[in-house]
Amino acid sequence: MKIIMLGAPGAGKGTRASLMAEHYGIPHISTGDIFRANLKAGTDLGLEAKKYMDTGALVPDDLTVKILLDRVSQEDCQDGYVLDGFPRTINQAEVLEAELKKLNDKIDFAIDVDVSDDVIEARMSGRRVCVKCSATYHIEYAPTKVEGVCDKCDGETILRADDAPETVRQRLKVYHEQTQPLIDFYKERGILRMVSGSGSITDALAAVITILEQG
């Protein structure tokens, strides 16, 4: 089963992707992790990507797809995988689709985690991260025992710049402009499935499993 997770920043697609991967015994693959692994290993693809990254340029879509296909061709992906963070644009989706087709392969499902912008802003602005050990908390859902102090290492917990309301609003704007059109792209192909981003983690996994098993 080959699955793409869609959803706005803070919608919870990463959490759901991890749960699904664990449930089905397939890898949870994020493009960020793939890039870091290739750079660390010094692979040809990693070195090629590094040329762009060192200048602050975006890695071209065709190269990103090559790196992704190299990862999903590995043995642990034989029974499927969950993609998290890719594709982000229609062009990336088209390149991925074309390259998979050459391999007589395809994506089985694209799951959109649906959450309103207001809820996402509230979620993300409530996040706190420890400056020492990077442990994450939430002032409402998972607060520290002592306000502003990490439970694990006593470091200071802060609101990251990425989670500030004005930054979140900008990230959501970019998402709606660039990534949300993917919903229509996969709907046209008949593989889009919608799941609510609200509710408990247990409910979230159960909802996704139900959707996938219905086909």
MARKOL-171323 format. One record per residue (C-alpha): x, z, y; residue in one letter. Coordinates in steps of 0.02 Angstrom, whole numbers, padded with zeros to 5 digits, always signed. Each point is the difference from the previous one (the first is absolute). Example, Ala and Ser with C-alpha at 12.3 -4.5 7.8 and 13.67 -1.06 7.14 Angstrom:
+00615+00390-00225A/+00069-00033+00172S/
// end
This chain:
+00000+00000+00000M/+00078-00058+00163K/-00072+00086+00153I/+00025-00010+00189I/-00048+00150+00107M/-00068-00039+00174L/-00046+00119+00138G/+00047+00057+00174A/+00146+00118+00033P/-00058+00174-00050G/-00144-00063-00108A/+00078+00076-00155G/+00045-00159-00093K/+00171+00067-00049G/-00075+00156-00078T/-00127-00103-00096R/+00133-00123-00055A/+00105+00141-00072S/-00149+00074-00092L/-00051-00168-00072M/+00177-00041-00054A/+00014+00167-00090E/-00171-00019-00081H/+00034-00174-00067Y/+00184+00027-00037G/+00058-00141+00114I/+00125+00002+00146P/-00051+00040+00179H/+00100-00125+00102I/+00028+00011+00187S/+00099-00134+00092T/+00096+00135+00093G/+00063+00073-00164D/+00048-00173-00065I/+00100-00041+00157F/+00092+00167-00009R/+00040-00023-00185A/+00068-00176+00027N/+00104+00054+00150L/+00071+00148-00096K/+00042-00107-00151A/+00075-00136+00109G/-00098-00139-00086T/+00006-00179+00065D/-00181+00017+00060L/+00039+00167+00081G/+00152-00070+00091L/-00103-00148+00061E/-00136+00117+00065A/+00133+00109+00083K/+00052-00145+00112K/-00171+00003+00081Y/-00019+00189+00001M/+00169+00026+00084D/-00057-00105+00149T/-00170+00086+00009G/-00090-00158-00058A/-00142+00001-00126L/+00048-00055-00176V/-00082-00172-00027P/-00155-00001-00109D/+00075-00115-00132D/+00151+00116-00022L/-00112+00154-00008T/-00103-00084-00136V/+00159-00046-00096K/+00054+00182+00003I/-00174+00053-00054L/-00007-00126-00143L/+00171+00057-00059D/-00070+00177-00013R/-00162-00045-00088V/+00095-00108-00126S/+00082+00157-00069Q/-00052+00071-00169E/-00096+00150+00067D/-00120-00119+00089C/-00052-00093-00158Q/-00168+00090-00006D/-00029-00013+00187G/+00040+00086+00164Y/-00076+00067+00161V/+00064-00079+00162L/-00002+00114+00151D/+00046-00067+00173G/+00003-00185-00044F/-00067-00123+00046P/-00032+00047+00181R/-00047-00172+00067T/-00091-00156-00058I/+00164-00097-00007N/+00077+00131-00114Q/-00154-00005-00112A/+00007-00190-00011E/+00187+00000-00042V/-00027+00134-00132L/-00147-00094-00075E/+00097-00164-00006A/+00153+00079-00082E/-00104+00093-00129L/-00093-00160-00040K/+00166-00085-00041K/+00024+00137-00130L/-00178-00026-00066N/-00040+00173+00067D/-00119+00075+00128K/-00063+00160+00080I/-00149+00075-00092D/-00072+00114+00134F/+00023+00038+00185A/-00070+00172+00042I/-00044+00040+00180D/-00001+00185+00043V/-00134+00010+00135D/+00016+00135+00133V/-00058-00002+00181S/+00130-00002+00139D/-00064+00167+00068D/+00029+00086-00167V/+00174-00076-00017I/+00050+00055+00174E/-00058+00177-00037A/+00092+00002-00166R/+00164-00065+00066M/+00004+00102+00159S/-00020+00155-00110G/+00154-00039-00105R/+00154+00108+00017R/+00172-00035-00074V/+00144+00121-00025C/+00154-00053+00097V/+00115+00074-00134K/-00073-00047-00170C/-00132-00130+00049S/-00141+00095-00087A/-00169-00057+00066T/-00151+00103+00050Y/-00165-00018+00091H/-00064+00125+00126I/-00175-00010-00075E/+00016-00056-00181Y/+00169+00071-00051A/+00063+00121+00134P/+00161+00101-00009T/-00016+00186-00033K/+00079+00033+00170V/-00044-00122+00138E/+00146-00117+00038G/+00110+00067-00141V/+00032-00091-00164C/-00054+00094-00156D/+00147-00069-00099K/+00152+00022+00111C/-00060+00089+00160D/+00043-00154+00102G/-00102-00052+00151E/-00151-00112-00033T/-00037-00133+00131I/-00120-00141+00042L/+00099-00160-00029R/-00004-00133+00136A/-00078-00119-00129D/-00146+00119-00020D/-00035+00029+00185A/-00176-00061+00049P/+00061-00139+00116E/+00119-00065-00134T/-00134+00007-00134V/-00119-00099+00111R/+00133-00135+00025Q/+00036-00007-00187R/-00185-00018-00036L/-00013-00140+00130K/+00141-00095-00087V/-00082+00031-00169Y/-00167-00070+00056H/+00083-00153+00075E/+00122-00042-00140Q/-00048+00085-00162T/-00189+00018+00000Q/-00024-00190-00020P/+00070+00026-00176L/-00168+00078-00044I/-00084-00169+00026D/+00144-00089-00088F/-00023+00100-00161Y/-00189+00004+00016K/+00001-00191-00005E/+00099+00009-00162R/-00126+00118-00077G/+00123+00141-00034I/-00033+00117+00146L/-00069+00172-00041R/-00046+00132+00131M/+00025+00187-00022V/-00035+00140+00122S/+00150+00091+00072G/-00102+00158+00022S/-00023+00141-00125G/+00121+00093-00113S/+00150-00077-00089I/-00085+00028-00169T/-00155-00092+00060D/+00109-00139+00071A/+00086-00035-00166L/-00165+00006-00095A/-00078-00124+00123A/+00144-00123-00019V/+00000+00011-00190I/-00187-00032-00004T/+00018-00153+00111I/+00142-00073-00104L/-00087+00029-00165E/-00155-00088+00065Q/+00112-00152+00028G/
// end
